[in-house]
Amino acid sequence: MKKISWRTLFFSFWLIVGAVYVSHSWSPSSYAYALSNHYGYQDIGPTLGKPRSIRADEWAVVTPLTQATVRNQFERYNKTSLYEEDLRINYGLPIADWGIVFKPTMWLYGLINPAYAYSFHWFAIFALFIGGYAFIFKKFGASDAVAAMLSFGLYFTGFSQFWWNEKGPLIAIFPWTIIPFFLNIRLSLQLIWFYYAAVFWLLTNFYPPIQISLAFVGLVVLIAKQPHIFRPRTLVWVLIAAALAAGTAGLYLYDYLSATSSTIYPGSRHSMGGGVPIRFIASWFLPAINFSWIYNSLIGINICEIGTVGMYYYAAVLFFLNYGNYGKLWSDASRRRVFIALLTGLVIQLIWITIPLPYQFGKILLWDHVEPARMQYASGVLLTLFILYTANTIGLEFSLKRLALFSASILAGWVVFKYPFGAKRMEDLLFVFVLIAIYMAARKRAIPPHESIALASLVFGAIIFGRFNPLQSAWPIFNIQPNEVVKYLHEQETKNNNILVFPHLHGATANGLGFRSLSHTTAVPQMAFWRKNFPELSSDELNHAFNRYSHIMPDLIPSPFSQQPDAVQVPIDRFTKVDHAIAVSGYPDNIKKAGGFSIEKQYPTAFLISGWGAWESAPEFHAIEIMSRPQITGKAEVTPIIRPDLPLNTSGAISSLNGFKLLIPTLDKKPFDCLSLIALDRKTQVRTLLENPNNLPSCKAATP
């Protein structure tokens, strides 16, 4: 009987896994967070895991814009949007134009249900990641088993997992831009492959900080292993192919690049070196020291921003290296070249990450456009190659003494970096038990040390990082039926001349669901739109508020306000009729208490309040009455907001549509002596008194 080759088994495995994955329309999306927390869908959730609010780049931007592209019949300009913006932006979308030729993972859109096309895209990105890095690792001496385990190990690291469902294409496609130069094919075919892969890489997700830093990794890899490429005649052709790839991407994104080059954000950003804390470098070797088992950051920076390429593989190799064979790295010229190239590249990146160099120093490599924290993935790839090559060249040897020393180092690292945050946070020590178990198995079954270490590191990484992204069916992303909240929003859109003006509809989610919504994410500033609607603003004021990549956030505010580099609040009353609360002199002393409110923000001449009432009728019958001392001056504006938490916390007794926001004018920022809010149901004429926050007294009842 003929033996089945490992390649046949490998591709059969991927076909089976891919068929199961796509047939279930699975994806790594956290979009269920938007459905449950912004639109009141209570029965939508992942097959495994949980959606992450921190992944708003995906669930509030990339996925909704993909939905919008599908609804827009894959046209370039988003006719479903209030802004009718160009969809040729930094995020790769399945637009049916010539650029789709360079987006092969999106070719199924328009042919099958978009849920399956979306699922196929993410499975293809995953497969490209595993296969691409495994190929590169083999070229640096890894066995088939070690290459596969290191590739999966790189996937199960903090940076990869915490950024995967948005930046996954950036890191997955990269290896395929350099793979052709390792193939035994004609230079012309290598250049064609390189050109296509480079354009694919740039158009599927255009994010220069990571692409520039990974391009440096590609340069180092080719210097180390394929130096013949740098012969003048060959190099000229490679540079021509690179220029053509950059030119093709630039031509496709020309309008986007032109429009954003002079923006406040991201166009005017320049990065200097340094700023990455020593804890981050330590987490390369001690992967879980900066967060807990439930992905709570322990150091005050959000979980995504603390993601690094950390594997216990690195530290383990350093402890188990056969240092007696160190001379092998220098005894051969080709080995010496590889070792020096990888080490030099890693050190140069480490300098940029840790030392506060002026941005001018980074210009030669375009690193002035690379925030040091975003270089950590590229540095992790180089570190993996460096450790792998060293281990493969001089060998590893297991011993109980080395195992004990390594285990002690893990314990010491935990004590120094994590114990101060709480002794119960012992996730890091799990690796010791994994390694001991694999060590014992390796001794009994003669598993090579390198494979044993790579396997132990992979198991730990999968357990610690593999739970971050959910396994979410894409079916509800593209095929969901309208619920009470969505139907209500459609009514509001129709009443307001087919423009939805509603607060707290995060990012582009409303447009993804088909609304012409003021709430949106605009990658390119819509300056003409804002100039028309805010003619009283000076050019400088208009530029400061809107000349940026923006999450547009309607709210009860006096004037446009940029609360962070990528977000702009705009006053609702400029785009829709706003209801007003009623000032009253009292309320019945036997009034029932229900609902509550809190002060969200205090402006110089107004208080912004958010809360909920126990109305039983539809939102058009909701009203707020205000009793205060001193009495309010001017008109108090009120707008409904969606509160999906209300039915959850009241067993369905209170509707998601019972939330509200209230802007109360005041004089000279003076606090109220007392304040009471009464929810009036205009249909039933029932009044209920809202509970006050602890630090604000309610006014005594009086006959109204």
C-alpha positions as CSV (number, residue, x, y, z in Angstrom):
1,M,0.0,0.0,0.0
2,K,1.4,3.4,-1.0
3,K,2.2,5.7,1.9
4,I,0.3,9.0,1.9
5,S,2.7,12.0,1.8
6,W,2.6,14.6,4.5
7,R,1.8,17.2,1.9
8,T,-1.4,15.3,0.9
9,L,-2.3,15.0,4.6
10,F,-1.6,18.7,5.2
11,F,-3.8,19.9,2.3
12,S,-6.5,17.4,3.1
13,F,-6.6,18.8,6.7
14,W,-6.9,22.3,5.5
15,L,-9.7,21.4,3.1
16,I,-11.7,19.6,5.8
17,V,-11.2,22.4,8.4
18,G,-12.0,25.1,5.8
19,A,-15.2,23.3,4.7
20,V,-16.4,23.0,8.3
21,Y,-15.5,26.6,9.1
22,V,-17.1,28.2,6.0
23,S,-20.2,25.9,6.0
24,H,-20.9,27.3,9.5
25,S,-20.1,30.8,8.3
26,W,-17.8,31.2,11.3
27,S,-15.6,34.2,11.7
28,P,-13.5,35.9,14.5
29,S,-15.9,38.9,14.5
30,S,-17.0,40.6,17.7
31,Y,-20.0,42.2,15.9
32,A,-22.4,40.5,18.3
33,Y,-21.3,43.2,20.7
34,A,-22.9,45.9,18.5
35,L,-26.1,43.8,18.1
36,S,-26.5,43.2,21.8
37,N,-25.2,46.5,23.3
38,H,-26.4,49.0,20.7
39,Y,-29.4,47.5,18.9
40,G,-31.1,45.3,21.5
41,Y,-30.6,41.9,20.0
42,Q,-30.5,39.6,23.1
43,D,-30.2,36.2,21.4
44,I,-27.2,36.7,19.1
45,G,-23.9,35.4,20.3
46,P,-20.8,33.4,19.3
47,T,-20.6,29.7,19.0
48,L,-17.6,29.9,21.3
49,G,-16.1,32.7,23.3
50,K,-17.4,36.2,23.7
51,P,-17.5,39.4,21.7
52,R,-15.0,42.0,22.8
53,S,-16.0,45.7,23.1
54,I,-12.3,46.7,22.8
55,R,-12.3,45.4,19.2
56,A,-14.4,48.4,18.0
57,D,-12.1,48.8,14.9
58,E,-13.7,45.6,13.7
59,W,-17.3,45.5,14.9
60,A,-17.9,49.2,14.6
61,V,-16.0,50.0,11.4
62,V,-14.6,47.2,9.2
63,T,-17.5,44.8,9.4
64,P,-20.2,47.5,9.1
65,L,-18.5,49.0,6.1
66,T,-18.4,45.5,4.6
67,Q,-22.1,45.3,5.2
68,A,-22.6,48.7,3.6
69,T,-20.5,47.6,0.5
70,V,-22.8,44.6,0.1
71,R,-25.9,46.7,0.5
72,N,-24.4,49.2,-2.0
73,Q,-24.2,46.4,-4.6
74,F,-20.4,46.5,-4.4
75,E,-20.2,50.0,-5.9
76,R,-17.4,52.3,-5.1
77,Y,-19.4,55.2,-3.7
78,N,-21.6,54.5,-0.7
79,K,-25.1,55.5,-1.9
80,T,-26.6,54.0,1.3
81,S,-24.7,56.6,3.4
82,L,-25.7,60.1,4.3
83,Y,-22.2,61.2,3.2
84,E,-22.1,59.1,0.0
85,E,-18.4,58.6,0.7
86,D,-15.8,56.8,-1.4
87,L,-15.3,53.3,-0.2
88,R,-11.8,53.0,-1.6
89,I,-10.2,53.6,1.8
90,N,-7.5,52.1,4.0
91,Y,-9.8,49.1,4.9
92,G,-10.0,46.6,2.1
93,L,-13.6,46.2,1.0
94,P,-15.2,43.9,-1.6
95,I,-15.8,46.7,-4.1
96,A,-16.5,45.5,-7.7
97,D,-13.8,47.5,-9.5
98,W,-10.4,46.6,-10.9
99,G,-9.0,46.4,-7.4
100,I,-10.9,43.3,-6.7
101,V,-8.4,41.4,-8.9
102,F,-5.9,41.9,-6.1
103,K,-8.2,40.9,-3.3
104,P,-8.5,37.1,-3.8
105,T,-9.9,36.4,-0.4
106,M,-13.0,38.5,-1.3
107,W,-13.8,36.9,-4.6
108,L,-16.8,35.0,-3.3
109,Y,-18.8,38.2,-2.6
110,G,-21.6,38.6,-5.0
111,L,-21.5,34.9,-5.9
112,I,-22.8,33.4,-2.6
113,N,-24.5,34.7,0.5
114,P,-22.2,37.3,2.0
115,A,-22.1,35.5,5.3
116,Y,-20.2,32.6,3.6
117,A,-18.0,35.1,1.7
118,Y,-17.1,36.9,4.9
119,S,-16.3,33.5,6.6
120,F,-14.2,32.4,3.6
121,H,-12.2,35.6,3.7
122,W,-11.3,35.1,7.4
123,F,-10.5,31.4,7.0
124,A,-8.3,32.2,4.0
125,I,-6.4,34.9,6.0
126,F,-5.8,32.4,8.8
127,A,-4.6,29.7,6.3
128,L,-2.3,32.2,4.6
129,F,-0.8,33.1,8.0
130,I,-0.1,29.5,9.1
131,G,1.2,28.4,5.7
132,G,3.2,31.5,5.0
133,Y,5.2,31.6,8.2
134,A,5.7,27.8,8.3
135,F,7.3,28.1,4.8
136,I,9.6,30.9,6.0
137,F,10.5,29.0,9.2
138,K,11.5,25.9,7.1
139,K,13.8,28.1,5.1
140,F,15.6,28.9,8.3
141,G,16.1,25.2,9.2
142,A,13.0,24.2,11.0
143,S,11.6,20.7,10.6
144,D,8.1,20.3,9.3
145,A,6.8,19.8,12.8
146,V,8.7,22.8,14.3
147,A,7.7,25.1,11.4
148,A,4.1,24.3,11.8
149,M,4.2,24.6,15.6
150,L,6.1,27.9,15.5
151,S,3.6,29.3,12.9
152,F,0.7,28.4,15.1
153,G,2.7,29.7,18.1
154,L,3.1,33.1,16.3
155,Y,-0.6,33.1,15.7
156,F,-1.3,32.5,19.4
157,T,0.6,35.6,20.6
158,G,-0.8,38.8,22.1
159,F,-0.3,41.1,19.1
160,S,-1.7,38.6,16.6
161,Q,-4.8,37.7,18.7
162,F,-5.6,41.1,20.1
163,W,-5.5,42.8,16.7
164,W,-6.5,39.8,14.5
165,N,-10.1,40.6,13.4
166,E,-9.0,43.9,11.9
167,K,-5.2,43.7,11.2
168,G,-5.0,40.0,10.5
169,P,-4.6,40.5,6.7
170,L,-1.6,42.8,7.3
171,I,0.4,40.2,9.2
172,A,-0.9,37.1,7.3
173,I,-0.2,38.2,3.8
174,F,3.3,39.5,4.4
175,P,5.2,36.2,4.1
176,W,3.8,35.7,0.6
177,T,5.5,38.8,-0.6
178,I,8.9,37.2,0.0
179,I,8.1,33.5,-0.6
180,P,8.6,33.7,-4.4
181,F,12.3,34.6,-3.9
182,F,12.8,31.2,-2.3
183,L,11.2,29.2,-5.1
184,N,13.1,27.5,-7.8
185,I,11.4,29.3,-10.6
186,R,12.5,31.9,-13.2
187,L,13.1,35.4,-12.0
188,S,10.3,36.7,-14.2
189,L,7.8,34.5,-12.4
190,Q,9.2,35.4,-9.0
191,L,8.7,39.1,-9.9
192,I,5.2,38.6,-11.1
193,W,4.3,36.7,-7.9
194,F,6.0,39.4,-5.8
195,Y,4.2,42.2,-7.6
196,Y,0.8,40.5,-7.1
197,A,1.3,39.6,-3.5
198,A,2.6,43.1,-2.6
199,V,-0.5,44.7,-4.1
200,F,-2.7,42.1,-2.4
201,W,-1.0,43.0,0.9
202,L,-1.3,46.7,0.4
203,L,-5.0,46.8,-0.7
204,T,-6.5,44.2,1.6
205,N,-5.6,46.5,4.6
206,F,-3.5,49.6,4.1
207,Y,-1.8,50.4,7.4
208,P,1.7,51.8,6.8
209,P,3.1,51.5,10.4
210,I,2.9,47.7,10.3
211,Q,3.7,47.3,6.5
212,I,6.7,49.5,6.7
213,S,8.2,47.7,9.7
214,L,7.4,44.3,8.1
215,A,9.0,45.4,4.8
216,F,12.2,45.9,6.8
217,V,11.9,42.3,8.1
218,G,11.5,41.1,4.5
219,L,14.7,43.0,3.6
220,V,16.6,41.3,6.5
221,V,15.3,37.9,5.6
222,L,16.4,38.2,1.9
223,I,19.8,39.6,2.9
224,A,20.2,36.6,5.2
225,K,19.1,33.8,3.0
226,Q,18.9,35.1,-0.6
227,P,21.8,37.5,-1.0
228,H,21.9,36.9,-4.8
229,I,18.8,39.1,-5.1
230,F,21.1,42.1,-4.3
231,R,23.3,41.6,-7.3
232,P,22.8,44.9,-9.3
233,R,21.1,43.4,-12.3
234,T,18.6,41.3,-10.2
235,L,18.1,44.1,-7.7
236,V,17.1,46.6,-10.4
237,W,14.3,44.2,-11.5
238,V,13.1,43.7,-7.9
239,L,13.0,47.4,-7.3
240,I,11.0,47.9,-10.5
241,A,8.5,45.3,-9.4
242,A,8.3,46.9,-6.0
243,A,7.8,50.3,-7.5
244,L,5.0,48.9,-9.8
245,A,3.3,47.3,-6.8
246,A,3.5,50.6,-4.8
247,G,2.3,52.5,-7.8
248,T,-0.6,50.2,-8.4
249,A,-1.7,50.5,-4.8
250,G,-1.1,54.2,-4.9
251,L,-3.2,54.6,-8.1
252,Y,-6.1,52.6,-6.6
253,L,-6.0,54.6,-3.3
254,Y,-5.0,57.9,-4.9
255,D,-8.2,59.8,-3.9
256,Y,-8.0,58.5,-0.3
257,L,-4.3,59.3,0.0
258,S,-4.7,62.7,-1.4
259,A,-7.6,63.5,0.9
260,T,-6.0,62.3,4.0
261,S,-2.4,63.6,3.5
262,S,-3.2,67.0,5.0
263,T,-5.6,65.8,7.8
264,I,-4.9,66.4,11.4
265,Y,-5.4,62.6,12.0
266,P,-3.9,60.5,10.6
267,G,-2.1,62.6,7.9
268,S,0.0,64.8,10.2
269,R,1.3,62.0,12.4
270,H,5.0,61.6,12.8
271,S,6.5,59.2,15.3
272,M,9.8,59.5,17.2
273,G,11.5,56.5,18.7
274,G,11.1,55.0,22.1
275,G,8.2,54.9,24.5
276,V,7.8,51.1,24.7
277,P,8.1,50.2,28.4
278,I,10.6,47.5,29.6
279,R,7.6,45.4,30.7
280,F,6.7,45.1,27.0
281,I,10.2,43.8,26.2
282,A,10.0,41.4,29.1
283,S,6.6,40.1,27.8
284,W,8.4,38.8,24.8
285,F,9.8,36.2,27.1
286,L,7.1,36.1,29.8
287,P,4.0,36.4,27.6
288,A,1.2,36.9,30.1
289,I,2.7,39.3,32.7
290,N,0.6,42.3,31.7
291,F,-2.9,40.9,31.8
292,S,-5.1,38.5,33.6
293,W,-6.8,35.3,32.6
294,I,-10.0,37.2,31.6
295,Y,-8.0,39.7,29.5
296,N,-8.0,42.6,32.0
297,S,-4.9,44.8,31.5
298,L,-2.9,45.1,34.7
299,I,-0.9,48.2,33.7
300,G,-3.6,50.7,32.8
301,I,-3.3,50.4,29.0
302,N,-6.0,48.7,27.0
303,I,-5.6,45.0,26.2
304,C,-4.9,45.5,22.5
305,E,-2.2,48.1,23.1
306,I,-0.3,45.8,25.4
307,G,-0.2,43.0,22.8
308,T,3.3,41.8,21.9
309,V,4.8,38.8,20.1
310,G,5.6,36.9,23.3
311,M,6.3,33.1,23.4
312,Y,7.9,31.0,26.1
313,Y,9.7,29.4,23.2
314,Y,12.3,32.2,23.2
315,A,13.2,31.9,26.9
316,A,13.1,28.1,26.8
317,V,15.6,28.0,23.9
318,L,18.0,30.3,25.7
319,F,18.0,27.9,28.7
320,F,18.3,24.7,26.6
321,L,20.8,25.8,24.0
322,N,23.9,23.6,23.6
323,Y,26.3,26.4,24.1
324,G,29.3,24.2,23.5
325,N,28.4,24.3,19.8
326,Y,28.3,28.1,19.6
327,G,31.2,28.0,17.2
328,K,29.0,26.5,14.5
329,L,27.4,30.0,14.0
330,W,30.8,31.4,12.9
331,S,32.6,28.4,11.3
332,D,30.7,28.8,8.1
333,A,30.4,32.1,6.1
334,S,26.7,31.6,5.1
335,R,25.7,30.7,8.7
336,R,27.6,33.8,10.0
337,R,25.8,36.0,7.5
338,V,22.4,34.7,8.5
339,F,23.1,35.1,12.2
340,I,24.6,38.6,11.9
341,A,21.8,39.8,9.5
342,L,19.0,38.6,11.9
343,L,20.8,40.0,15.0
344,T,21.5,43.3,13.4
345,G,18.0,43.8,12.1
346,L,16.6,42.9,15.6
347,V,18.9,45.3,17.4
348,I,18.1,48.2,15.0
349,Q,14.4,47.7,15.6
350,L,14.9,47.3,19.4
351,I,16.7,50.7,19.4
352,W,13.8,52.4,17.6
353,I,11.3,50.8,20.0
354,T,13.1,51.7,23.3
355,I,15.3,54.8,22.7
356,P,13.6,58.2,22.3
357,L,15.3,59.2,19.0
358,P,13.9,62.2,17.1
359,Y,11.7,61.2,14.2
360,Q,14.3,62.5,11.7
361,F,16.4,59.5,12.5
362,G,13.7,57.2,11.3
363,K,13.2,58.9,7.9
364,I,15.6,56.8,5.9
365,L,13.5,53.7,6.6
366,L,10.2,55.6,6.8
367,W,10.1,54.8,10.4
368,D,8.9,58.3,11.3
369,H,5.6,56.9,10.2
370,V,5.9,53.9,12.5
371,E,4.7,54.3,16.1
372,P,7.2,52.2,18.1
373,A,4.5,50.1,19.7
374,R,3.3,49.1,16.2
375,M,6.8,47.8,15.4
376,Q,6.5,45.0,17.9
377,Y,5.0,42.5,15.6
378,A,7.8,42.9,13.1
379,S,10.3,42.7,15.9
380,G,8.6,39.5,17.1
381,V,9.0,37.9,13.7
382,L,12.7,38.7,13.6
383,L,13.1,37.5,17.2
384,T,11.4,34.2,16.2
385,L,13.7,33.7,13.2
386,F,16.8,34.6,15.2
387,I,16.0,32.2,18.1
388,L,14.9,29.4,15.6
389,Y,18.0,29.7,13.5
390,T,20.3,29.7,16.6
391,A,18.6,26.7,18.1
392,N,18.6,24.8,14.9
393,T,22.3,25.6,14.2
394,I,23.9,24.8,17.6
395,G,21.3,22.4,18.9
396,L,19.3,22.0,22.2
397,E,19.7,19.6,25.1
398,F,17.3,18.7,27.8
399,S,18.3,18.1,31.4
400,L,16.6,18.2,34.7
401,K,19.0,20.9,35.9
402,R,18.2,23.2,33.0
403,L,14.5,22.5,33.4
404,A,14.7,23.4,37.1
405,L,16.6,26.6,36.3
406,F,14.1,27.6,33.6
407,S,11.1,26.9,35.9
408,A,12.8,29.0,38.6
409,S,13.2,31.9,36.1
410,I,9.5,31.7,35.2
411,L,8.7,31.9,38.9
412,A,11.0,34.8,39.4
413,G,9.5,36.7,36.4
414,W,6.1,36.1,37.8
415,V,7.1,37.4,41.2
416,V,8.8,40.6,39.8
417,F,6.3,41.5,37.1
418,K,2.9,40.1,38.1
419,Y,2.8,39.2,41.8
420,P,2.5,42.8,42.8
421,F,-0.9,43.0,41.0
422,G,-2.3,40.1,42.9
423,A,-0.9,36.7,44.0
424,K,-3.9,34.9,42.6
425,R,-3.0,35.9,39.0
426,M,-1.0,32.7,38.4
427,E,-1.7,32.1,34.7
428,D,2.0,32.4,33.9
429,L,3.0,29.5,36.0
430,L,0.8,27.2,33.9
431,F,3.7,26.9,31.4
432,V,5.9,25.2,34.0
433,F,3.4,22.3,34.2
434,V,2.9,22.1,30.5
435,L,6.7,22.0,29.9
436,I,7.2,19.3,32.6
437,A,4.5,17.2,31.1
438,I,5.9,17.5,27.6
439,Y,9.5,17.0,29.0
440,M,8.4,13.7,30.6
441,A,6.7,12.6,27.3
442,A,9.8,13.6,25.3
443,R,12.1,11.4,27.5
444,K,9.8,8.4,27.2
445,R,9.1,8.7,23.5
446,A,12.4,10.3,22.3
447,I,10.7,13.5,21.0
448,P,13.4,15.9,19.8
449,P,14.0,18.8,22.3
450,H,13.3,21.4,19.7
451,E,9.9,20.0,18.9
452,S,9.1,19.5,22.6
453,I,9.8,23.2,23.4
454,A,7.9,24.5,20.4
455,L,4.9,22.3,21.4
456,A,5.0,23.4,25.0
457,S,5.1,27.0,24.0
458,L,2.3,26.5,21.5
459,V,0.0,24.8,24.1
460,F,0.5,27.6,26.5
461,G,-0.1,30.3,23.9
462,A,-3.3,28.6,22.6
463,I,-4.7,28.4,26.2
464,I,-3.7,31.9,27.2
465,F,-4.4,33.8,23.9
466,G,-6.6,31.5,21.9
467,R,-9.8,32.4,23.9
468,F,-9.6,36.1,23.0
469,N,-11.4,36.1,19.6
470,P,-14.9,34.5,19.4
471,L,-16.1,31.9,16.9
472,Q,-19.0,34.0,15.6
473,S,-21.4,32.9,12.8
474,A,-21.5,35.7,10.1
475,W,-25.1,34.8,9.3
476,P,-26.6,37.4,11.6
477,I,-24.1,40.0,10.3
478,F,-25.7,39.9,6.9
479,N,-29.1,38.3,7.3
480,I,-30.5,39.6,10.5
481,Q,-34.2,40.4,10.8
482,P,-35.3,43.8,12.3
483,N,-36.2,43.8,16.0
484,E,-38.2,46.4,18.0
485,V,-35.2,48.7,18.2
486,V,-34.3,48.6,14.5
487,K,-38.0,49.1,13.5
488,Y,-38.2,52.1,15.8
489,L,-35.0,53.5,14.2
490,H,-36.5,53.1,10.7
491,E,-39.5,55.1,11.9
492,Q,-37.3,57.9,13.2
493,E,-35.4,57.9,9.9
494,T,-38.6,58.2,7.9
495,K,-40.0,61.0,10.1
496,N,-36.7,62.9,9.7
497,N,-36.6,63.1,5.9
498,N,-34.9,59.8,5.6
499,I,-31.9,60.8,7.8
500,L,-31.4,58.9,11.0
501,V,-30.2,61.3,13.8
502,F,-29.8,59.3,17.0
503,P,-27.1,59.2,19.7
504,H,-24.9,56.2,20.7
505,L,-25.0,54.3,17.4
506,H,-21.3,53.5,17.4
507,G,-19.1,53.9,14.4
508,A,-20.6,52.8,11.1
509,T,-22.9,50.2,12.6
510,A,-26.1,52.2,11.6
511,N,-25.0,52.5,8.0
512,G,-24.1,48.8,8.0
513,L,-27.7,48.0,8.9
514,G,-28.9,50.2,6.0
515,F,-29.6,53.6,7.6
516,R,-28.7,57.0,6.2
517,S,-27.3,57.9,9.6
518,L,-25.5,61.0,10.9
519,S,-23.6,58.6,13.1
520,H,-20.9,57.1,10.9
521,T,-17.2,56.5,10.5
522,T,-15.7,58.6,7.8
523,A,-12.1,57.6,6.8
524,V,-12.0,60.7,4.6
525,P,-13.1,64.1,6.0
526,Q,-16.4,65.3,4.6
527,M,-15.5,69.0,4.8
528,A,-18.1,70.3,2.3
529,F,-20.9,68.6,4.3
530,W,-19.8,70.1,7.6
531,R,-19.2,73.5,6.1
532,K,-22.7,73.6,4.8
533,N,-24.2,72.6,8.2
534,F,-22.0,74.8,10.4
535,P,-21.5,78.0,8.4
536,E,-20.9,80.0,11.6
537,L,-17.6,78.1,12.3
538,S,-14.4,79.8,11.1
539,S,-12.0,77.8,8.8
540,D,-9.7,77.0,11.7
541,E,-12.6,75.8,13.9
542,L,-14.0,73.7,11.1
543,N,-10.6,72.2,10.3
544,H,-9.9,71.4,13.9
545,A,-13.2,69.7,14.5
546,F,-13.7,67.8,11.2
547,N,-10.4,67.5,9.2
548,R,-9.7,64.0,10.5
549,Y,-10.6,60.3,10.3
550,S,-13.8,60.5,12.4
551,H,-16.3,58.6,14.3
552,I,-19.2,61.0,14.0
553,M,-21.2,61.0,17.2
554,P,-24.4,63.0,17.5
555,D,-25.2,64.2,21.0
556,L,-26.9,66.9,23.0
557,I,-24.0,69.4,22.9
558,P,-23.9,73.1,22.2
559,S,-21.3,72.9,19.3
560,P,-19.0,70.4,17.5
561,F,-16.3,69.0,19.7
562,S,-13.4,66.6,18.9
563,Q,-13.1,64.6,22.1
564,Q,-10.2,62.4,20.8
565,P,-8.1,62.3,17.6
566,D,-10.6,60.0,15.8
567,A,-13.9,61.1,17.1
568,V,-16.2,64.2,16.7
569,Q,-19.3,65.0,18.6
570,V,-21.9,67.1,16.7
571,P,-25.1,68.7,18.1
572,I,-28.2,66.8,17.3
573,D,-30.5,69.8,17.1
574,R,-28.7,71.0,13.9
575,F,-30.1,67.9,12.0
576,T,-33.4,67.0,13.6
577,K,-36.2,68.5,15.7
578,V,-35.4,67.9,19.4
579,D,-38.0,67.5,22.1
580,H,-38.0,69.7,25.2
581,A,-38.5,68.8,28.8
582,I,-41.1,70.7,30.8
583,A,-40.3,72.8,33.8
584,V,-42.8,72.2,36.7
585,S,-43.2,73.6,40.2
586,G,-44.0,70.3,41.9
587,Y,-45.2,66.8,41.8
588,P,-47.7,64.7,43.8
589,D,-46.3,63.5,47.2
590,N,-47.7,60.0,46.6
591,I,-45.9,59.6,43.2
592,K,-44.4,56.2,42.5
593,K,-40.6,56.0,42.2
594,A,-39.2,54.2,39.2
595,G,-36.3,54.7,36.8
596,G,-33.2,56.8,37.5
597,F,-30.6,59.2,36.1
598,S,-27.0,60.4,36.5
599,I,-25.1,63.4,35.5
600,E,-22.9,62.4,32.5
601,K,-21.1,65.7,31.9
602,Q,-21.1,69.3,33.0
603,Y,-20.6,72.0,30.4
604,P,-20.0,75.7,31.3
605,T,-23.7,76.5,30.9
606,A,-25.4,73.1,30.9
607,F,-25.7,69.7,32.6
608,L,-25.9,66.5,30.4
609,I,-27.9,63.8,32.1
610,S,-28.6,60.3,31.0
611,G,-31.2,58.0,32.5
612,W,-34.3,55.8,32.0
613,G,-38.0,56.0,32.8
614,A,-40.7,53.4,33.5
615,W,-42.9,54.4,30.6
616,E,-45.3,51.8,29.4
617,S,-46.3,53.4,26.1
618,A,-44.3,53.8,22.9
619,P,-41.5,56.4,22.7
620,E,-43.6,59.1,21.0
621,F,-45.6,59.4,24.3
622,H,-42.5,59.7,26.5
623,A,-41.9,63.1,28.2
624,I,-39.7,64.5,31.0
625,E,-40.7,67.0,33.6
626,I,-38.1,69.0,35.6
627,M,-38.5,70.4,39.1
628,S,-35.4,72.3,40.3
629,R,-34.0,74.9,42.6
630,P,-33.0,77.3,41.2
631,Q,-35.5,76.9,38.3
632,I,-34.0,76.2,34.9
633,T,-33.5,79.0,32.4
634,G,-33.9,78.3,28.7
635,K,-35.1,75.1,27.0
636,A,-34.0,71.7,28.3
637,E,-33.5,69.4,25.3
638,V,-34.3,65.7,25.6
639,T,-33.6,62.8,23.2
640,P,-34.2,59.1,23.4
641,I,-31.3,56.6,23.6
642,I,-31.3,52.8,23.3
643,R,-30.6,51.0,26.5
644,P,-30.4,47.2,25.8
645,D,-29.4,46.7,29.4
646,L,-32.9,47.6,30.6
647,P,-34.8,44.5,29.5
648,L,-31.9,42.4,30.6
649,N,-31.9,43.8,34.1
650,T,-35.7,43.9,34.5
651,S,-36.6,40.5,33.1
652,G,-38.1,42.3,30.0
653,A,-40.4,44.6,32.0
654,I,-38.7,47.7,30.7
655,S,-38.1,48.3,27.0
656,S,-34.7,49.1,25.4
657,L,-36.4,52.2,24.1
658,N,-36.9,53.7,27.6
659,G,-33.5,55.4,27.8
660,F,-33.0,59.2,27.4
661,K,-30.5,62.0,27.5
662,L,-31.3,65.4,28.8
663,L,-29.4,68.7,28.4
664,I,-30.4,71.2,31.1
665,P,-29.2,74.8,30.8
666,T,-27.7,76.4,33.9
667,L,-26.2,79.7,34.9
668,D,-22.5,80.1,35.5
669,K,-21.9,76.4,36.1
670,K,-23.7,76.6,39.4
671,P,-25.0,73.2,40.8
672,F,-28.6,72.7,41.6
673,D,-29.7,72.9,45.2
674,C,-32.1,70.2,44.3
675,L,-33.3,68.5,41.1
676,S,-36.1,66.1,40.4
677,L,-37.0,64.4,37.1
678,I,-40.5,63.0,36.5
679,A,-41.2,60.6,33.7
680,L,-44.6,61.4,32.2
681,D,-46.4,58.9,30.0
682,R,-48.5,61.3,27.8
683,K,-50.8,58.4,26.7
684,T,-51.7,57.1,30.1
685,Q,-51.0,60.4,32.0
686,V,-49.0,58.3,34.6
687,R,-46.1,60.0,36.3
688,T,-43.1,58.3,38.0
689,L,-40.3,59.9,39.9
690,L,-36.8,59.0,38.8
691,E,-34.2,58.1,41.5
692,N,-31.5,60.7,42.0
693,P,-27.7,60.1,42.0
694,N,-26.4,60.0,45.6
695,N,-24.7,63.4,45.4
696,L,-27.7,65.3,44.2
697,P,-30.7,65.9,46.5
698,S,-34.2,65.7,45.1
699,C,-36.7,68.5,45.5
700,K,-39.4,68.0,48.0
701,A,-42.8,67.1,46.6
702,A,-45.3,69.8,46.1
703,T,-48.7,70.0,44.4
704,P,-48.0,70.6,40.8
